[in-house]
Amino acid sequence: MALFTGALLAAVIIVVAGDCTKPRSAFTAKMTSSMVGDKNKNLPIVFDTVLTNVGNDYNSEDGKFTTRIAGTYVFSLTLMSEHSSDSHVYGCLLLNGEDQVCVWSNGRNGYEMSSNTITVNLECGDVVHNILKKNRIRSLHNDGQAGYCSFTGFLLYPEV
């Protein structure tokens, strides 16, 4: 009986440890509609269609990623400008409200895409999101499910 109990306990420890030793967090979200900025205020960019959300750390209602697992993360922001003589895209990825990296696209000569990627150390509860910067006309182009504008993030290394 003691041998059976010991073997059962070892099996339970292996199963539980297997679930806990691989912290995971990864997402990709895209926009399904175009967006026009505001000359007077920054606007949050909400990527409303979630393609992947391992860990459910990205919120498609407010466009924010909230860190559940401390560690080193990689984020990528891709935006496409409308094709118009007065349309530009100036968007930034923010960490806890502070600009980290930005992208710029000029729509004068056609649709233009821009992208930026960042690797950053995050603590539990840190928030990463994106804004369309104020001033001038800012217009993001999208065509239904095409996903020209997207936001991706994933945990590279958990803090140990």
N, C-alpha and C positions, 0 to 999 in steps of 0.2 A: 504494500500500500504506500509506503514512504517513497519507493522508487517511482510509482505512478504519479504521486503528488508532486514530486520534484520535477519530473518530466513535464507535467502539465504546467507548472509554474514557469519553467524555462521557456516553453512554447508561448505562453502569454507575454513574457518579457520580450521575446523576439518580435512578436507581432506588434506590440505597443511601441517598442523602440524603432521598428521599421517605419511606422507612421510619423514619428517625431523627429527622426534624424534627417529628413529631407524637406526642410521648409521651402515652400514654393509660392511665388507671386509673379504673374505675367499677364499682360493684357494688350489687346489691340482694339481700338475703337475708331470709327469713321463717322463723318458727317454725311447726311443724306439730303441736305438742302443748302442753298447758298446763304450767305450772311452779309449784311451791310453794316459797316461800323458807324460810330457816332463821332462827330467832330469835337464833342465836348467831354467825353468820358471813355475810359477803357471799358471794353465789354468782354465778359467771359466767353471763351469758345467752348461750346459743349459738343462733344462728339457723341451723338445720340445712338448710334448702332454699335453694339459690342460684338466683336467677332470672337474674341477670346478673353476670359476673365478668370484665370486660375487664382483662387484665393478671394475673389470678389472684392478686391481692393480699389477698383475703379468704379466710380458712381456716374452712370450715364445721365442722371437727372441734373447734376450740377457740374459735371465735367472734371471732377476732382479725384485724384489718386491719393489715398491716405495710407501711410505706411503702417503695416501691421507687424512686419518683421524688420528689425534693424539690420542694416547691411549696406553693401554697395550695389547701386542700381544703374541701369542704362535706360535713358528715355530718348525718344525721337519724335520730333514734330515736323509734319509736312503740310504745307499750305499751298493753294493755287489761287492766283489772282484772276478776277474777271477780265475779259478783254474789253477795254474801254480806254479812251484817251485820258480820263481823269481817275482811273482806278489803280490803287496800289494795295499791297498787303504788307502790314507790319505787325507781326505777331510775336509774342514772347512766351517762353516757358518760365514759370515762376516756382520757387521753392519757398514756402511759408511767406508768400507775398512779395518776395524779392526777385527781380529779373535775374535769370541765370544765362540763358542764350536766347537769341532772337532770330527771326527769318524775315527777309524782305523780298517781295516780288513786285515787278512793275508790269501792269497790264496794257501799257500803251501799244505795243507791237504784236500782241497776241496773248493767249493764256500762258502764264508762266508759273512754274512750280519752284518752290524752295524748301529746303529741309535742313535741319540741324540736329545733332545728337550730342548728348552729354552723359558722362559717367559721374555719379555723385554719391557720397556717403549720407545715408539717412538714418534718423533715429525713429523709434516708434512714435506714431502720431504726426510726423511731418506730412505736409500736404504739398502736392505738386499739381499745378493746373496751368492753363494757357489763357492769354488774353489777346484781343485785337486792340492794338494801341489807338488812342485818340489822335485827333488832328488829321486834316486832309480827308479825302474819301478813301475808305478802306472797304474793299469788297472781296469776300472769299467766294470762289466759284465751286460749285459741285453739280453733278448731274445724276440725281437719283442714287442708285446703289453703287456708282462707280468708285467712290471712296478716294477722290483726289485729295481730300483733306483728311489726315489721320494722325493719331496719337498712339504711341506704343511705349510700353515700359516693362522691364523685367528685373528680377533680383539676380544679380550676377554672383555675389557671395554673401551669405548671411554673416552677421557679426558673431564671432565665437568667443 
